[in-house]
């Protein structure tokens, strides 16, 4: 996870606040520049749905990538610290808090809250990216959103979010033939299925399965 991703996870930009902060809109992106370390470095921030940033060494006019190394010295640590202070300030003043990291996860969550009045419950301190949705009456789970490394379900090595939903066993093989569907992660593989929340599967299709999962836990 990058410096930016770590600081800004589970947030989304408020573009009006970005402009008030000092960002300039250029076509479909917002940019902001400032200096740190007594004007030795320039920080360039770009927001286009997600925030990307870099630190430029003004002596060489090249990106100062040392801040992204695992083992860094005292001076580089200070540069990184100053850069992180700017990111944290932008986060606090220009970004809104979300339940989850990715847009589709948050859209799906809003649907569940509005339809079933079920807020995500973050039950595990060590798994702060995982939450369950349960029927208020019988307390049964009908959905679980989790952040995992994709290599747990596929070959790609990156952090993703999935939703686990209950299904009828007869539907399992048909669903697994569709891109974006996987064997249930950490659930009964015959009665649950995992869907990646990166817009591979349309919201409408996931919503149908959410509604069906809710029905199944009430049977």
N, C-alpha and C positions, 0 to 999 in steps of 0.2 A: 504494500500500500504506500502511495506517495505521501510526501509531507502534506500536500494540499488535500488529498483524499482523507487522510487521517483526521485533520482538523475540521473539515467541512462535511464529514459523513452525516447522513440523516438530515440534511438541510437542502433548501432550494433558494435561488436568488429572488429577491424582490427588486425588480428593475427600477422602479421609481426611487427606491432608497439608494440604489447604486448611483444614479444620477446626482442625487443630493450629496452623496459622499464625495463626488468628484470624478466619477467615471464618465467617459465620453462615448457616445454611441457612434459606431462606425459600421454602417450597413446592418448586419444581423448580430454584431457582437459589441461588447462594452469593454473599454480599456482604461487602465489606470496606471500611472507611473509616479514613482517617488524615489527618493534617495535615502540611503542608510550609511552608517559608519563614516560620518563626516564627509558625505558625498563621494566616498570611494566606490560605492556600488549603487546601481540603479535597479529598482524592483519594477518589473513589468507584469501586470495582472490582466488577464483576459477572461471574460465571462461570456460563454455561449452555451447556455443550459448548465454546463459545469464550469468550474473555475480552473484555469491553468495559470501557472506563474513561473517566472524565472528571474534569477539574479544575475545582473551583468556587471562584470568587473570593468569599471570605466578606464582603468589604466591600459587594459588590453582590448577592450570593447568585445570581449568574448563572455559567453555564459560561464558563471562560476558554479560548476557542477560538483565541486568538492562537498557542498552542503548535503548532497544526496548519498554520500558514502557512509558505510556503516561505522567505520573507525575514523574519527576526525580529531584534529588537534584543537587547542584552546582558541586560537584565532578563528578558525572555521566555525567552531561551536558558537562563537559570539555572532558571526555573520548569520548563521542559521537561526539563532535566537531572535535577532532583530527582524529577520524575514517572517518568522512565525508570529511575532507580535503584530505585524501588519495584517497577516491572514486572520488572526483571532479577532482583531478590531473590525475588519470587514465582515467577518462572520457575525459578530454580535450586533452590528449596526445595519447590515444589508441582507442577511439571510434569515429565512424562516425555518423553524424546527419541524422536522417530519418524523413520523414513526419509524420509517425505514429508509434505506439508502437510495433505492432506485424508483423512478417515476411510476412504473407500472405497479409496484408493490404498494405505493401510497394511493394510487387510484383504486386498486382493488380493496384496500382497507377502508377507504371512504364509502365504497359501495356497501361493504359488510356493516359498517357502523350505521349507515342510513337505513338499510333494509332490515337488519336484524337487531339493531341496538346493542351490538356486541363489540365492545372496545377490545383492542388487542391487550392480552395479559402477558407481561414479561415476567415469567415465573422463575427464571434461572439467572442468578447474578453473573455466573461465568459464561453464560450464553446470552449476552445482552442484546443480540441481534435477532433473537428467536422469541416469538410470541404466539400464543394460542387464541383461538376464537371459540367460544362455547355458547351453547344454548342456555339462556338465563334460567329456564325452568328446570331442566333435567341435569344441567351442568356438564353435559357431554361435549367433547370437542368436535367441531365440524371442519376446522381448518387450522393449519399451523404454518406461519411464515418463518423461514429460517435463512440466515446467511451462512453459506458454506463455500469451501473451495470447490470449484466445478470439477476438479479431478476426483471428487468423491462419487460423481455420477457419470462423468465423461472424461475425456483425455486432457482437456484444456486446463491450464493452471492459472486460475484467476478467481476472485471472490464474486459470487453471484447470490441472488436470493431466489428461493423456491417457495412454492406453496404446496403443502400436502393436503389432499382432499380425499374423503371417503368415496369409494365407487362400488358398483356392483361387480362381482367377480367376472361375470360374463362380458363386461366391457373392457377389461384390462388389456387383452391382446390387441384389440382394435385401437385403443388409445396409444399404446406403445409404438405403433407404426407411424404416428404423427410426430413431426419434428417439434421438439420442445417438451415432450412428455418422457418421463423416466420412471424406472422402478422406484417404488416409494423409499425414501431415505429415512431410516430410523423408525419406520412404521411397518405394520403388517403388509407385506407386498401383495397379498391377494385382495386386501380390502381397501388399500389406499394407493394413491399415485402421486408422484411429484411433478410439478410443472414449473419450468424456469420462468422467472418474471423479468424478462429482458425484451419484451414485445415480440418474441418469436411467435407466441400464441396470442391471438386477438383477445382483448378484454371480454368481448361478448361470449366467446367460447369458454373462457375461464368462469365467467359469471354463471353460465348454465350449469357448470359442474359444481360451483359453490352452492347454488340453490338445491341441486340434487343431493349434495353431501349433507346439507341441513335436513332435508327430508329423511335421508337414510338413518341419521342418528335419532330421529323421532319415531322410527318404526319399532 
